[in-house]
Amino acid sequence: MSAPDAQHDWPRVRLHVVTGKGGTGKSTVAAALALALASQGRNVLLCEVEGRQGIARMFDVDPLPYEERRIATGLRRDDKPPGVVHALHIDPESALLEYLAMYYKLGRAGRALDRFGVIEFATTIAPGVRDVLLTGKVFEAVQRNSRNKHAMRYDAVVLDAPPTGRITQFLNVNNELAGLAKVGPIKSQADTVMTLFRSPRTAVHLVTVLEEMPVQETVDGIDELRQAQLPVGGVIVNLVRPRDIGAADLEAARAGRLDAGRLEADLKEAGVDVSADLVDGLLAEARDHAERRALEDAQREIVDGLGVPSYELPRLPGGVDLGGLYDLAGELVRQGMA
């Protein structure tokens, strides 16, 4: 594993948990963060646990099995070679089979249980079991030990986690399990997992957009994480619109004080056929944009007041493809998140 780079904001973190309200682009941010960390020479594992195969779609590769696959390299830098991004699609049934084989030597017996549907029954009848298995595999990827001696070791693990409204329950499930199992190996394993999740080696990053509901969910999510003694990382503001209009012009647009005559003259100078409807429509769009910017600025003030590092990623005009992921990764490196 490579040595951590102390120049970025999270030099001690091995597990980066990325959460966010649906629609904020948390999976995109998780992928960009993995690429950004790899650009610093780290070998990174990008995990997903929601069964959507989002990583495969973003990186344009075949659907991922329950197996770590190399999918990309980081941005090349002059001073160091890039690291590599591997990906893993974690499903609870495969995680349980691996757990039984690794800890209880139930290789064939575990597969027999799967044929009888016992594993599906266990993960369906007790919803908490599913999260225990998923978080247990994430823990194993971060904390590789002699039981899995042939597995690759990573400098960082990035988890595309469940949404903000469920993240505390998801990460805290082993703490609840430890409370139920007072003694024995189950309690010991649950306590060990929670030790990692509550340590400085973990950071829970929250993705939002500059809208009232996602920002409020981010505020609430941070409060819940802190109450559960889980380490809050940074806030990534995603899908930020360009801010290339000056404050004075924005204020004039909101107040309806833009000079219609000047706008008409500029359009004619550019060779545009001008009509009164066109000018009125453009003025209305300018007013809507200015009002939107004012609302965004108000939400940005709330984010700035959360007391945690924050980062901003632009809205990509052409949508998110692999090239766009690298662009977003470069922004995270430039802003010091990776």
N, C-alpha and C positions, 0 to 999 in steps of 0.2 A: 504493500500500500504506500502511496506517496505521503509526504509530510504535509500537514495542513498549511494553508496560506493565511497568515494572520492579518493580511490586508483587507480581507472581506469581513462582513458583519457577523458571521457565524462560524468562527474557526474551530470551535470545540464540538460542533453538532455533527453527529453521524446519521441521525434519522430526521429527515425533513418531512413532516406530515403536512399535506396541502389540502385544505378544506375550503368550502365556500358555498354560498347559496346557489341553487340550480340556476343556470343561465348566466353565471358570472364568468365562466371559462376556467374553472379550477383545473380541469384535466389538461387544458392547453398550458396553463401556468406550470403545472407539475412537470410536463414534458420539457418546457423551456428551461425550468430550473435544473433538471437533470442534464441537459445539454450545457448549461452554463457552468455547472460544477465540473463536468468533463472537460470543459475548455480550460480549466485551471489545472489540468493534468491528473484529475481524479478518475478512478474507475468507479462507476455509479450503477446502482441497480434501481430501475424505475418499476414500481409495483402498482397494480390496480386490484381492487377487491370487490368491485360492484358488478362484475359479470357482463360488462358492456363491450369488451374488446376495443375500448377507445384508443389504447396505445397502438394497436395494429393499424387502425384507420389513420391515425395522425402520421405515423411513420411509413405508411403505405407498404406494409408487410403482411404476410399471411397471419391468420388468427393465431394467437399465442397459446401453446399448450401449457400444462403445469410443468414448465421447464424454463430455465433462464436462457434467453437468447440474445446474442449481440445484435443490436439494431442500428447503432450510429456511433460516430466519434464526435468529440467536442470541436469547437472552433479552434483552428490552428493559430497559435501565437508564436511570436518570434523567439521568446525566451524559454519556452518549454514545449515538449510534444503534447498533443491533446490526449486526454483519457478516453475511455470507451464507455458507452452506455449499453447496458444489458437491460432486458425487460422481463417481467414475470407476471403472468395472469394467475392470481391466487383464487382457487375455488375451495370451499370448505371440505368437500368430499375428498379431494386429492390431499389436502392438508392433513385430514384425519388419517388417511392411509399411510402417509409418510410418518406421521407421529407414532402410529402403532408399530410401524417397522423399525423406526429409529430407537424408540424408548422401550418397547415391549417385545421386539423381535417377532412381530406377528406379520410376516410378509405374506405368505399364502393364506394364512387364516384371516388377515385383514381384507384381502381381495375376496375371500369367500363371504365375509360379512357384507361387502359391497354388492355381491351378486344377490344376496337375500334381501337387499334393500334396507339393511339395518342402519347404514350410515346416513342415507337420505332421511330415514325416520328420525334419527337422533338429531340431525341438524334442522329438521322442520318442527318437531314437537317441542323443542326447547330452543327458542330463538337466540338466547344468550350463548348457546354452544357454538353457533355459527361464528359469532364475533370472537369468541375465545380462540377458535381454530385459525381465523384469519389473522388476528393480532399475534398469535403464537408463531405463525410462519414469518411474519414481519420481524418479530424479535429474533428468530433463528437466523434470518438473513443479515441482521445487524451484528449479532453476537455469535458468529460461527465458532464452533468448538470441536473437540475431538470426536464427537458423535457423528459429525459430518465432515470428516477430515479432507475429503476429496473435492468439496465444494469450493467455488471461487470466493475469495474474501474481497470485500468492497470498502473503499474509502468513505462512501456515503450511500445511503438508501433514501430514495424519494418515494413517498407513498401518496398516490392519488386516492384520497380517503373519502369516506361518506360526507354528505353535506353538513354544513355548520350546525343545523338543528339536531343532528344526531352524533356529532363528533365526540362530545364529552362522554356520552353513554358508550360509544364504541370503544374509546381508549380506556375507559374506566371499568370495563366489564370484568377484567381480571381482579380488580380490587373488590368488586362485589362477590366474585367467586371465592376469593381468599377469605372473605367474611363468612361465607357459608361453609367452606371446608376448613375447620379449625386446625386440623393437623394433617400430616401425611404429604405425599408427593404432589398432590393437586394444589394444596396450599403453597407449598414451596415453589412450584413452577409459577403460580399466579403472582406471588410476591416478587419473584425474580423479574418477571415481565414488567410489573409496575415500577420496580426500581429503575429500569431503563426509561420507561415512559415519563417518569417524573424527574429525570436527571438532566443536567446541562447538555448531555449528548443528544437530546431530543428537542425539537422546536416545532410548534404547531403554527403554521402560517395560514392566514385567512385571506381569501380572495374576495374582492367586492367590485362593484361598479358604482359610479357616482349617482346613485338613486337612493331614495329614502328607505325603502324596505331592505335592500341588501346591506346598506350601511348600518341600519338599526340591528339587523341580524348579526352583523359583525360585532357590534358593541355588546350585544347580549351573549354572543359566543365567547368573547374574551372574558366576560364576567363569569360565565359558567366554567370555563377552563381554569380560571384562577381559583374559584371556589373548590374545584376538584384537585387543586395543587398540580395541575398539568402545565408545562412550560409554554407560554405564549411566545411565538416568534414575531414575524413581521406581518404587515398588511400590504397586500399587493392590489393596487387599484388598476383594474384591467379595462380595456376598451375605451381608453381616454381619447376624446376628440381633439383635433389640432387647436391650438390656442394662438392663432395667427391674426386675430383681430384685436386691436387696441381697446383699452378700457373706455376711452372717450367715445369711440365709435359704437361700442356695445351699449353704452348708456344712451346714446342718441337713438339707436335702433329701438331699444326698449321703450323710450319715451315718445317714439313716433316723430323724431325730429331730423331724420335723415333727409337730405336735400334731393327731392325727386327730380328736379331739373338737372342737377349735376349728374345724377345716375343716368338719366335719359341721354344726356350729352356724351357720357362715357361709352354707353352702349352703341350709339351711332358712330362714334369714333372707331369702335372696334368692328364696325361693319355689320351690326345686328339690326334687323328690322324691328323697330320699336313700336309698341302699341301701349295704350293706357293700361290695358289688362296685364301686360307683361311687367310694366313698372310697378303696378300695385301688387302683383304676385311676389315680385322680388322683395319689396319692402315688407310684406307680410312674413315671408320666409326669414328675413333678417331679424324681425322682431321676435319670431319664434325661437330662432337660434340664440338671440341675446337672453331671452328668458330662460332657455335651457342652460346656458352658461352660468347664469346667476344661481340656479338651483344646484348645479354641479359644484360651484364655488362654496355654497353653504354646506354641502355634504363633505367637501374636501376639508373644511375647517373642523368638522367633527372628527374625521380621520386623523388630522394633525394633532388633535387633542387627546388621542388615545394613549399617548405615552409609550408607543412602540415604534420601531423603524417602519417607514412606509416607502413603497416603490410604485412607480407608474409605468404601465405598458400601453402603447398606443393601439388604437383600433386600426387594423390592417385593411387598407382599401380593397384588396383582392381576396380577403378571407385568409384563413390559416392553412397553409400547406407546409411542407418540410422546410422550404426556404424561409417562410414566415416564422417558423419555430426558431430557426437559427437567428433571425433578426431579433426576436424577443429575448433569446438567450444572451445575445450581445448587449441588450439594454440592461439585463439583470447584472451582468458582469460590470458594465460601466457604472451602475448605481451602487455597486458594492454588496449586492446580496450574495454573490457567489465568487 
